[in-house]
Amino acid sequence: MSTHSTLKRTLSTKDLVVYGLVFMIPLAPAAMYGVYLGPSNGMVALCYLIGMAAMLFTGMSYRSMAREYPLAGSVYLYVQKGAMPQLGFLTGWSILLDYFLMPATVVIIGSSFANALLPTVPTWIWALAFIIFSTVTNILGVNLMSKCSWILFALQILVIVAFVACTIHLWMAGTIHFNTLSFYNPGHFELSGVLQTTGIVILSYLGFDAISTLAEETVDPEKSVGRAIIWAILLSGGLFIAITFLAGMAYPNYQNLKVDSAFIDIVSFVGGKWLTVFTTIVLVLSFGVATCQTSQAAVARVLFAMGRDGALPKQLSYVSQKHQTPFVAITFVGLVITPISLLCSLDLITTMVSFGALFGFILLNISVIWKFYRLDKEGRGRNPVRHALQYLISPLIGLIVTGSIFINLGTAAHIVGFTWLAAGVIYLFILTKGFRTPVPQLDLG
């Protein structure tokens, strides 16, 4: 291992898009659909639409930063260089909360679906198998992970196509009737409930941030990363909205569905046993294998970047000379997510998992306005209208939407999130000897 080895550049724009889509899980609504129904009063498609709008404007801010700083580290690096090192550290610290919870979340979901298929195998055995497999494949190389992502992405698309075809068949046969209750239910509309649910579904869009963590393993990252982020948001958002809209149309009486099996019950209703079994198998592979791999890779790259800067222990930046992957960071993530996956409940994790991402998105949008609009007087003078649209209006919209969702997160999310941030401030205080020394950061020359 070495701290001087570089990461291996093999990924194209298409690879990044698929990586982001697999991280976001096209079938994500299937696992959490029942949880979303209650607080949103059945308007799950509306929540995904608002989430896509929020992430699209924030994704534009990511694209601007990715062109300027084509390095691993994602929002941590962007805020560090675009605003100030102290905020950059707190941004990286905050999003680590989400990134550690995300692999644990998908392992828990994948294990529960696997146990439903094979009840004789305990969920903890499935969880350990998923984590070990993910850790090993991540260490062997990002190219291997990318090939797995392509295969598992194709399986998810097959399930979605089958679900859409079966739903349309029932509609044309007159068994179900067209409705738009999943977008707007006039008798039960509550903005606070919609925004609170949107704060949870934001988890499904977190993969676009993960794309930027692979910048140093991408060919032509200045162009590829930004393009992949926008395409991933649009494609995943379209799939999420279509799936939840058709689910709402197929089963408008959402109050009669069980929270734990709502979407699977709808799949059984529209497609029968064969589609139910096929969907469950793909969900096991999607959550337990594909997204566990991609989310572990993402958090390992953030740890790698922070370790390289010296903001976290240097050992986290060690790179395997043979495989050119951040071996120590990947292994560390596997060790951390194991007890979380085995001891925590899904309900507990899902209430906390979007805090760090939303906090980071807010600071990122502010950083874009500060760096590219406030400080770049020359750019404002050359093309004031375009400059204002790209570096003021767009990030300002992203800031307002993500800020609104952040405020409407549940009480538990705010308590855990701000406690985690306070711990980060204490750590930073110790690291900088009472804020008397500079915050460690990467020297870009």
C-alpha positions, 0 to 999 in steps of 0.5 A: 500500500502507498499514500502516493499511488493514484486511483485507476482511471477506467470509467466513462460517462456511461459507467458513471450514469449506471453507477449513479442509477444503481446507487439510487436503485431504480426499484427503490420505491418498492422497498419503502413505498409503504413507509411513504404512503402515510405521511404523504397521504398517498402522494408519493409520486409528487414527493419524488417529483419535488425531490427530482426538482431539488436535486436537479438544481443542486446537480447543476451546482455539482456540475459547476464544481466538478469542472473546477475540481475533478477530484475525489471527495465530492461535496467535501472538496467542493465546499472546502475550495469554494467557500472555506476549509472549516465548512468543507470539513463539516460538510464532509463530516455531515455527509459521512453520517449518510454514507455510513447509514446508506450501506447499512440501510440497503443491507438491512433491506436486502437481507429482509427480502432474502429472508422472505425468499429463504426463511431458513437462512437468518437475516444476519447471515445474509447481511454478513454475506452482502458486506463481505462480498461488497468489501472484496469486490470493492478492493479488487477494483472499481472496474469489477464493481462497474461490470456488476452494476451494469448487470444488476441495473439491467435486471432492475429495468426488466422488472420495471418493464414487466410491472409497467406492462402488467399495469397497463394491461389491467388498465386497458382491460378495465380492471383498474382506472386512471387516476392522479391521486399519487400526484395530488389528493385534494381531500388529504393534501398536507404540505408538511407531510409531503415535504417530510416524505420528500426528505426521506425519498431524497435518500433515493437521489443520493447516488448523484453525489456518489458519482462525484466521488469517483472523479479520480477513477474517471476518464476526462472527469471535468466533462464526464462527472457533470454530465453523468450527474444530470443524466442520472438525476433525470433518468432515476427521477423519471423511473421513480415517478413512473413507478409510484404513479402506476402503483398509485393508479393500480391501488388507490386505496393505499390505506388498506396496504400493509406498511412492510409489504405495500409495493410487493402486494401491488406487484402481486395484484397486477402481475401475480406470483411470477412477477412477485418472485422475480421482483423479490429476487431482483430486490435482493440483488439490487439492495444487498449486492449492487447498492451495497457495493456502490454506497461502500465505494462512495463513502470510502472515497470521501474517507480517502479524500479526507485522509489524504488531506489530513482531516482524518487519519492518513491511513485512510488514504492508503491505496493498494498498489496492485488494485489501485483502490483505497484498501484501508478506507474500504475495509474500514467502511465494511467494519463500521456498517456491520454492527449498524446493519446487525443491530439497528432497525430500518425505521430508525435509520431512515429517519436520520439518513438524509440529514447529512446530504441535505446539509451538504447540498445547502452549503454546496449551493451557497459555495457556488454562488459565492465562488462563481458569482460573488467573487467572479466579477470578470465572469459577470461582466462578460455575460451577465445574464447567463452568468446569473442564471447559472451561478445565482438563480439555479443554485439559489433555487436548489438552496431554497428547495433543499433548505425547505426539505431540510427544515421539514425533516423529522425531529429524530433526524435533527437531533441525531444530525446536529449531535453528529455535527457537534461532534464534528465541531469538537473534533475540528477544535482538537484537530486545529488546536483550538482553531489556532492552526489551519484546517488540513486540506489538499494543496491543488498547487 
